[in-house]
Amino acid sequence: MCSLTILYYAFFAFFFAVPDLFLKKWLGIVGGGQVALFGIEILSTLISRLQDHFKTHIGTVLPSLIDRLGDAKDPVREQDQILLLKIMELSATPQYVWERMLGGFKHKNFRTREGICLCLISTLNAYGAHSLTLSKIVPHICNLLGDPNSQVRDAAINSLVEIYKHVGERVRADLHKKGLPQS
């Protein structure tokens, strides 16, 4: 475990502190999107090796992964979402991870807020509604219904539709408690 911890810290030194020149010259990585994808790939390998031992490090990596949900490049956002689902599969329960991701609903980047909603939909489809305490998540989604960005509003509506598919009328009652129209 000690050598894996060293590998973990080496990854973060690499992911956050390695100059672009090194990446371009020695590894042949050209753009920032490629750097992020490479970092996500390294982290994915680390999670595969550590599995449930990685749980203690989730709080450290989650803010960066939430930021990557708002990346300008589609492949980075997609791979980041896959990595978040992998963490839920191998390292911690979906509820444990989502309790730490709730701040993403208030992120300054609209793509991140949209990505959080898309990640919720993927989580529901992969693990079902029983794996999450949706009553803690629904208020955050309701706040996004008034977001200035139309993509975020659409993603929030789609999240509520997906929740409705999984839990039915209970979500309507919860929305009524929040003072929103049930339709």
DRENPA-3360 file (N, C-alpha, C; in nm, 2 decimals, always signed):
BEGIN
1 = MCSLTILY = +0.08/-0.12/+0.00/+0.00/+0.00/+0.00/+0.09/+0.13/+0.00 ~ +0.20/+0.12/+0.06/+0.29/+0.24/+0.07/+0.34/+0.28/-0.07 ~ +0.37/+0.18/-0.15/+0.42/+0.22/-0.29/+0.30/+0.27/-0.37 ~ +0.18/+0.23/-0.35/+0.06/+0.28/-0.42/+0.04/+0.42/-0.38 ~ +0.06/+0.45/-0.25/+0.04/+0.59/-0.20/+0.14/+0.68/-0.27 ~ +0.26/+0.64/-0.28/+0.37/+0.71/-0.35/+0.33/+0.74/-0.49 ~ +0.27/+0.63/-0.56/+0.23/+0.64/-0.70/+0.11/+0.75/-0.71 ~ +0.03/+0.74/-0.61/-0.09/+0.84/-0.60/-0.03/+0.98/-0.60;
9 = YAFFAFFF = +0.06/+1.01/-0.51/+0.11/+1.15/-0.50/+0.20/+1.18/-0.62 ~ +0.26/+1.09/-0.68/+0.34/+1.11/-0.80/+0.24/+1.15/-0.92 ~ +0.13/+1.08/-0.92/+0.02/+1.12/-1.02/-0.02/+1.26/-1.01 ~ -0.05/+1.31/-0.88/-0.09/+1.44/-0.87/+0.02/+1.54/-0.90 ~ +0.14/+1.51/-0.87/+0.25/+1.60/-0.90/+0.26/+1.61/-1.06 ~ +0.24/+1.50/-1.12/+0.24/+1.50/-1.27/+0.12/+1.57/-1.33 ~ +0.00/+1.54/-1.27/-0.12/+1.60/-1.33/-0.13/+1.75/-1.31 ~ -0.07/+1.80/-1.21/-0.09/+1.94/-1.18/+0.03/+2.03/-1.19;
17 = AVPDLFLK = +0.15/+1.97/-1.19/+0.27/+2.05/-1.18/+0.37/+2.03/-1.30 ~ +0.35/+1.93/-1.39/+0.44/+1.91/-1.49/+0.43/+2.01/-1.60 ~ +0.54/+2.07/-1.64/+0.53/+2.18/-1.74/+0.49/+2.12/-1.88 ~ +0.43/+2.20/-1.96/+0.39/+2.16/-2.09/+0.50/+2.11/-2.18 ~ +0.62/+2.18/-2.16/+0.73/+2.14/-2.25/+0.77/+1.99/-2.23 ~ +0.77/+1.94/-2.11/+0.80/+1.80/-2.08/+0.69/+1.72/-2.15 ~ +0.57/+1.75/-2.14/+0.46/+1.67/-2.20/+0.47/+1.67/-2.35 ~ +0.50/+1.78/-2.41/+0.51/+1.79/-2.55/+0.63/+1.72/-2.61;
25 = KWLGIVGG = +0.75/+1.74/-2.54/+0.87/+1.69/-2.60/+0.89/+1.54/-2.57 ~ +0.87/+1.50/-2.45/+0.89/+1.36/-2.41/+0.78/+1.26/-2.44 ~ +0.66/+1.31/-2.42/+0.54/+1.22/-2.43/+0.47/+1.24/-2.56 ~ +0.50/+1.34/-2.63/+0.43/+1.37/-2.76/+0.28/+1.42/-2.74 ~ +0.25/+1.46/-2.62/+0.12/+1.52/-2.59/+0.11/+1.66/-2.63 ~ +0.02/+1.70/-2.71/+0.02/+1.83/-2.77/-0.07/+1.93/-2.69 ~ -0.20/+1.90/-2.68/-0.30/+2.00/-2.63/-0.33/+1.97/-2.48 ~ -0.40/+2.07/-2.42/-0.45/+2.05/-2.29/-0.55/+1.94/-2.27;
33 = GQVALFGI = -0.63/+1.92/-2.37/-0.73/+1.81/-2.37/-0.66/+1.67/-2.36 ~ -0.55/+1.66/-2.43/-0.47/+1.53/-2.42/-0.41/+1.52/-2.28 ~ -0.36/+1.62/-2.23/-0.30/+1.62/-2.09/-0.41/+1.57/-1.99 ~ -0.53/+1.63/-2.00/-0.64/+1.59/-1.91/-0.68/+1.45/-1.93 ~ -0.69/+1.40/-2.06/-0.72/+1.26/-2.08/-0.62/+1.17/-2.03 ~ -0.49/+1.21/-2.05/-0.38/+1.13/-1.99/-0.39/+1.12/-1.84 ~ -0.42/+1.23/-1.77/-0.43/+1.23/-1.63/-0.55/+1.14/-1.59 ~ -0.66/+1.15/-1.66/-0.78/+1.07/-1.62/-0.75/+0.92/-1.64;
41 = EILSTLIS = -0.67/+0.89/-1.75/-0.63/+0.75/-1.77/-0.54/+0.70/-1.66 ~ -0.45/+0.78/-1.61/-0.36/+0.74/-1.50/-0.44/+0.72/-1.38 ~ -0.53/+0.81/-1.35/-0.62/+0.80/-1.23/-0.71/+0.68/-1.24 ~ -0.76/+0.65/-1.36/-0.84/+0.53/-1.37/-0.77/+0.40/-1.34 ~ -0.64/+0.40/-1.39/-0.56/+0.28/-1.36/-0.53/+0.27/-1.21 ~ -0.51/+0.38/-1.15/-0.48/+0.38/-1.00/-0.60/+0.33/-0.93 ~ -0.72/+0.38/-0.97/-0.85/+0.33/-0.90/-0.87/+0.18/-0.92 ~ -0.84/+0.13/-1.04/-0.85/-0.01/-1.07/-0.76/-0.09/-0.98;
49 = RLQDHFKT = -0.64/-0.04/-0.95/-0.55/-0.11/-0.86/-0.58/-0.10/-0.71 ~ -0.62/+0.02/-0.67/-0.65/+0.04/-0.53/-0.79/-0.01/-0.49 ~ -0.88/+0.00/-0.58/-1.02/-0.03/-0.55/-1.07/+0.04/-0.43 ~ -1.12/-0.04/-0.33/-1.18/+0.02/-0.21/-1.08/+0.10/-0.12 ~ -0.95/+0.07/-0.14/-0.85/+0.15/-0.07/-0.84/+0.29/-0.12 ~ -0.89/+0.32/-0.23/-0.89/+0.45/-0.29/-0.99/+0.54/-0.22 ~ -1.08/+0.49/-0.14/-1.19/+0.57/-0.08/-1.14/+0.68/+0.00 ~ -1.03/+0.66/+0.07/-0.97/+0.77/+0.15/-0.92/+0.89/+0.07;
57 = HIGTVLPS = -0.90/+0.87/-0.06/-0.85/+0.97/-0.14/-0.95/+1.04/-0.23 ~ -1.08/+0.99/-0.22/-1.18/+1.05/-0.30/-1.20/+1.20/-0.28 ~ -1.20/+1.24/-0.15/-1.22/+1.38/-0.12/-1.11/+1.47/-0.19 ~ -0.99/+1.41/-0.21/-0.88/+1.49/-0.27/-0.90/+1.50/-0.42 ~ -0.95/+1.40/-0.49/-0.96/+1.40/-0.64/-1.09/+1.46/-0.69 ~ -1.20/+1.45/-0.61/-1.33/+1.49/-0.65/-1.34/+1.63/-0.70 ~ -1.28/+1.73/-0.63/-1.29/+1.87/-0.68/-1.23/+1.88/-0.82 ~ -1.12/+1.82/-0.85/-1.06/+1.82/-0.98/-1.15/+1.75/-1.09;
65 = LIDRLGDA = -1.21/+1.64/-1.05/-1.29/+1.57/-1.14/-1.42/+1.64/-1.17 ~ -1.47/+1.71/-1.07/-1.59/+1.79/-1.09/-1.56/+1.91/-1.19 ~ -1.44/+1.97/-1.17/-1.40/+2.07/-1.26/-1.39/+2.02/-1.41 ~ -1.34/+1.90/-1.42/-1.32/+1.84/-1.56/-1.46/+1.81/-1.62 ~ -1.56/+1.80/-1.55/-1.70/+1.79/-1.61/-1.73/+1.91/-1.69 ~ -1.66/+2.02/-1.66/-1.69/+2.14/-1.74/-1.58/+2.17/-1.84 ~ -1.50/+2.08/-1.87/-1.39/+2.10/-1.97/-1.45/+2.14/-2.10 ~ -1.37/+2.21/-2.18/-1.42/+2.26/-2.31/-1.42/+2.14/-2.41;
73 = KDPVREQD = -1.35/+2.04/-2.39/-1.34/+1.92/-2.48/-1.44/+1.81/-2.44 ~ -1.52/+1.77/-2.54/-1.62/+1.66/-2.51/-1.55/+1.53/-2.46 ~ -1.44/+1.49/-2.53/-1.39/+1.36/-2.48/-1.34/+1.37/-2.33 ~ -1.29/+1.48/-2.29/-1.25/+1.49/-2.15/-1.37/+1.48/-2.06 ~ -1.48/+1.55/-2.09/-1.60/+1.54/-2.01/-1.66/+1.40/-2.01 ~ -1.66/+1.33/-2.12/-1.71/+1.19/-2.13/-1.62/+1.10/-2.04 ~ -1.49/+1.11/-2.06/-1.40/+1.02/-1.98/-1.40/+1.05/-1.84 ~ -1.42/+1.17/-1.80/-1.44/+1.21/-1.66/-1.56/+1.15/-1.60;
81 = QILLLKIM = -1.67/+1.15/-1.67/-1.79/+1.09/-1.62/-1.78/+0.94/-1.61 ~ -1.71/+0.88/-1.70/-1.69/+0.73/-1.69/-1.60/+0.71/-1.57 ~ -1.50/+0.79/-1.54/-1.42/+0.77/-1.43/-1.49/+0.79/-1.30 ~ -1.58/+0.89/-1.29/-1.67/+0.90/-1.17/-1.75/+0.78/-1.14 ~ -1.81/+0.72/-1.25/-1.89/+0.60/-1.24/-1.80/+0.48/-1.19 ~ -1.67/+0.48/-1.24/-1.58/+0.38/-1.20/-1.55/+0.39/-1.05 ~ -1.53/+0.51/-1.00/-1.51/+0.53/-0.86/-1.63/+0.47/-0.78 ~ -1.75/+0.50/-0.83/-1.87/+0.45/-0.76/-1.88/+0.30/-0.77;
89 = ELSATPQY = -1.82/+0.24/-0.87/-1.82/+0.09/-0.88/-1.72/+0.02/-0.80 ~ -1.60/+0.08/-0.80/-1.48/+0.01/-0.73/-1.44/+0.06/-0.60 ~ -1.46/+0.19/-0.57/-1.40/+0.25/-0.45/-1.50/+0.28/-0.34 ~ -1.62/+0.33/-0.38/-1.72/+0.38/-0.28/-1.86/+0.37/-0.34 ~ -1.95/+0.38/-0.25/-2.09/+0.37/-0.30/-2.13/+0.49/-0.37 ~ -2.23/+0.49/-0.46/-2.27/+0.61/-0.53/-2.32/+0.72/-0.43 ~ -2.38/+0.68/-0.32/-2.43/+0.78/-0.22/-2.31/+0.85/-0.16 ~ -2.20/+0.78/-0.13/-2.08/+0.84/-0.07/-2.02/+0.94/-0.16;
97 = VWERMLGG = -2.01/+0.90/-0.29/-1.95/+0.99/-0.39/-2.04/+1.12/-0.41 ~ -2.18/+1.09/-0.42/-2.27/+1.20/-0.45/-2.28/+1.30/-0.34 ~ -2.26/+1.25/-0.22/-2.26/+1.35/-0.10/-2.15/+1.45/-0.11 ~ -2.04/+1.41/-0.18/-1.93/+1.50/-0.19/-1.93/+1.57/-0.33 ~ -2.02/+1.54/-0.41/-2.04/+1.61/-0.54/-2.14/+1.71/-0.54 ~ -2.22/+1.73/-0.44/-2.33/+1.82/-0.44/-2.29/+1.97/-0.47 ~ -2.17/+2.00/-0.43/-2.12/+2.14/-0.46/-2.11/+2.17/-0.61 ~ -2.10/+2.06/-0.69/-2.10/+2.08/-0.83/-2.22/+2.15/-0.89;
105 = FKHKNFRT = -2.34/+2.13/-0.82/-2.46/+2.19/-0.87/-2.45/+2.35/-0.86 ~ -2.36/+2.40/-0.78/-2.34/+2.55/-0.77/-2.21/+2.60/-0.83 ~ -2.15/+2.51/-0.91/-2.02/+2.55/-0.97/-2.04/+2.67/-1.06 ~ -1.93/+2.75/-1.08/-1.94/+2.87/-1.16/-1.95/+2.84/-1.31 ~ -1.89/+2.73/-1.35/-1.89/+2.69/-1.49/-2.02/+2.62/-1.53 ~ -2.09/+2.68/-1.63/-2.22/+2.62/-1.67/-2.21/+2.47/-1.72 ~ -2.10/+2.44/-1.78/-2.08/+2.31/-1.83/-2.06/+2.21/-1.72 ~ -2.00/+2.25/-1.61/-1.99/+2.17/-1.49/-2.13/+2.14/-1.43;
113 = REGICLCL = -2.21/+2.24/-1.42/-2.35/+2.22/-1.37/-2.42/+2.13/-1.46 ~ -2.41/+2.15/-1.59/-2.47/+2.06/-1.68/-2.42/+1.91/-1.67 ~ -2.29/+1.90/-1.66/-2.22/+1.77/-1.65/-2.26/+1.70/-1.52 ~ -2.28/+1.77/-1.41/-2.33/+1.71/-1.29/-2.47/+1.64/-1.31 ~ -2.55/+1.71/-1.38/-2.69/+1.66/-1.41/-2.68/+1.53/-1.50 ~ -2.59/+1.54/-1.60/-2.57/+1.43/-1.69/-2.51/+1.31/-1.61 ~ -2.42/+1.34/-1.52/-2.36/+1.23/-1.44/-2.46/+1.17/-1.35 ~ -2.56/+1.25/-1.30/-2.66/+1.19/-1.21/-2.75/+1.10/-1.30;
121 = ISTLNAYG = -2.78/+1.14/-1.42/-2.86/+1.05/-1.50/-2.79/+0.92/-1.53 ~ -2.66/+0.92/-1.55/-2.58/+0.80/-1.57/-2.57/+0.72/-1.45 ~ -2.56/+0.78/-1.33/-2.56/+0.71/-1.21/-2.69/+0.64/-1.18 ~ -2.80/+0.71/-1.21/-2.93/+0.64/-1.19/-2.95/+0.53/-1.29 ~ -2.91/+0.54/-1.41/-2.92/+0.43/-1.51/-2.83/+0.31/-1.47 ~ -2.71/+0.34/-1.41/-2.62/+0.23/-1.38/-2.65/+0.16/-1.25 ~ -2.70/+0.24/-1.15/-2.71/+0.19/-1.01/-2.85/+0.19/-0.96 ~ -2.94/+0.26/-1.03/-3.08/+0.27/-0.98/-3.10/+0.38/-0.87;
129 = AHSLTLSK = -3.23/+0.41/-0.85/-3.26/+0.51/-0.75/-3.23/+0.47/-0.61 ~ -3.24/+0.34/-0.58/-3.21/+0.28/-0.45/-3.07/+0.31/-0.39 ~ -2.98/+0.34/-0.49/-2.84/+0.36/-0.44/-2.82/+0.50/-0.40 ~ -2.91/+0.59/-0.42/-2.90/+0.73/-0.38/-3.01/+0.78/-0.29 ~ -2.98/+0.88/-0.21/-3.09/+0.95/-0.14/-3.13/+1.07/-0.22 ~ -3.23/+1.05/-0.31/-3.26/+1.15/-0.40/-3.32/+1.27/-0.34 ~ -3.38/+1.26/-0.22/-3.44/+1.37/-0.15/-3.33/+1.48/-0.12 ~ -3.21/+1.44/-0.11/-3.10/+1.54/-0.09/-3.05/+1.60/-0.21;
137 = IVPHICNL = -3.08/+1.54/-0.33/-3.03/+1.58/-0.46/-3.13/+1.67/-0.53 ~ -3.26/+1.63/-0.51/-3.37/+1.70/-0.59/-3.37/+1.86/-0.56 ~ -3.35/+1.90/-0.44/-3.35/+2.05/-0.42/-3.24/+2.12/-0.50 ~ -3.13/+2.06/-0.52/-3.02/+2.12/-0.60/-3.06/+2.12/-0.75 ~ -3.13/+2.02/-0.79/-3.17/+2.02/-0.93/-3.28/+2.12/-0.95 ~ -3.37/+2.14/-0.85/-3.47/+2.24/-0.86/-3.41/+2.38/-0.87 ~ -3.30/+2.41/-0.81/-3.24/+2.54/-0.82/-3.19/+2.56/-0.96 ~ -3.14/+2.45/-1.02/-3.09/+2.46/-1.16/-3.20/+2.49/-1.26;
145 = LGDPNSQV = -3.33/+2.47/-1.23/-3.43/+2.49/-1.32/-3.44/+2.64/-1.35 ~ -3.39/+2.73/-1.27/-3.39/+2.87/-1.29/-3.25/+2.92/-1.33 ~ -3.16/+2.83/-1.38/-3.03/+2.87/-1.42/-3.03/+2.96/-1.54 ~ -2.94/+3.06/-1.55/-2.94/+3.15/-1.67/-2.90/+3.08/-1.80 ~ -2.84/+2.96/-1.79/-2.80/+2.89/-1.91/-2.91/+2.79/-1.95 ~ -2.95/+2.79/-2.08/-3.05/+2.70/-2.12/-3.01/+2.55/-2.12 ~ -2.88/+2.52/-2.15/-2.83/+2.39/-2.15/-2.84/+2.33/-2.00 ~ -2.81/+2.41/-1.90/-2.82/+2.36/-1.77/-2.97/+2.34/-1.73;
153 = RDAAINSL = -3.06/+2.43/-1.77/-3.20/+2.41/-1.74/-3.25/+2.28/-1.81 ~ -3.21/+2.26/-1.93/-3.25/+2.13/-2.00/-3.20/+2.01/-1.93 ~ -3.07/+2.01/-1.89/-3.01/+1.90/-1.82/-3.08/+1.88/-1.68 ~ -3.12/+1.98/-1.62/-3.19/+1.97/-1.49/-3.33/+1.91/-1.51 ~ -3.40/+1.95/-1.62/-3.53/+1.89/-1.65/-3.51/+1.74/-1.68 ~ -3.41/+1.71/-1.76/-3.39/+1.57/-1.80/-3.35/+1.49/-1.67 ~ -3.28/+1.55/-1.58/-3.25/+1.48/-1.45/-3.38/+1.45/-1.38 ~ -3.47/+1.55/-1.37/-3.60/+1.52/-1.30/-3.68/+1.42/-1.37;
161 = VEIYKHVG = -3.68/+1.42/-1.50/-3.75/+1.32/-1.58/-3.70/+1.18/-1.55 ~ -3.56/+1.17/-1.54/-3.50/+1.04/-1.51/-3.53/+0.99/-1.37 ~ -3.53/+1.09/-1.28/-3.57/+1.05/-1.14/-3.71/+1.00/-1.14 ~ -3.80/+1.07/-1.21/-3.94/+1.03/-1.21/-3.95/+0.89/-1.27 ~ -3.87/+0.86/-1.37/-3.88/+0.72/-1.43/-3.84/+0.61/-1.32 ~ -3.75/+0.65/-1.23/-3.71/+0.55/-1.13/-3.79/+0.55/-1.01 ~ -3.85/+0.66/-0.96/-3.92/+0.66/-0.84/-4.07/+0.69/-0.85 ~ -4.11/+0.74/-0.97/-4.25/+0.77/-0.99/-4.31/+0.89/-0.92;
169 = ERVRADLH = -4.43/+0.87/-0.86/-4.50/+0.98/-0.80/-4.44/+1.04/-0.68 ~ -4.35/+0.97/-0.62/-4.28/+1.03/-0.50/-4.20/+1.16/-0.53 ~ -4.15/+1.17/-0.66/-4.08/+1.29/-0.69/-4.17/+1.41/-0.71 ~ -4.29/+1.38/-0.76/-4.39/+1.48/-0.78/-4.43/+1.54/-0.64 ~ -4.45/+1.45/-0.54/-4.48/+1.50/-0.41/-4.36/+1.59/-0.35 ~ -4.24/+1.54/-0.38/-4.12/+1.62/-0.33/-4.12/+1.76/-0.40 ~ -4.15/+1.76/-0.53/-4.15/+1.89/-0.60/-4.26/+1.98/-0.55 ~ -4.37/+1.92/-0.51/-4.48/+2.00/-0.46/-4.44/+2.06/-0.32;
177 = KKGLPQS = -4.36/+1.99/-0.24/-4.31/+2.04/-0.11/-4.22/+2.16/-0.14 ~ -4.15/+2.16/-0.25/-4.05/+2.27/-0.28/-4.12/+2.39/-0.35 ~ -4.25/+2.37/-0.37/-4.33/+2.48/-0.42/-4.32/+2.49/-0.58 ~ -4.28/+2.39/-0.64/-4.28/+2.39/-0.79/-4.40/+2.32/-0.85 ~ -4.44/+2.36/-0.96/-4.56/+2.30/-1.03/-4.52/+2.15/-1.06 ~ -4.62/+2.06/-1.04/-4.60/+1.92/-1.05/-4.59/+1.87/-1.19 ~ -4.63/+1.95/-1.29/-4.63/+1.91/-1.43/-4.50/+1.94/-1.48;
% end
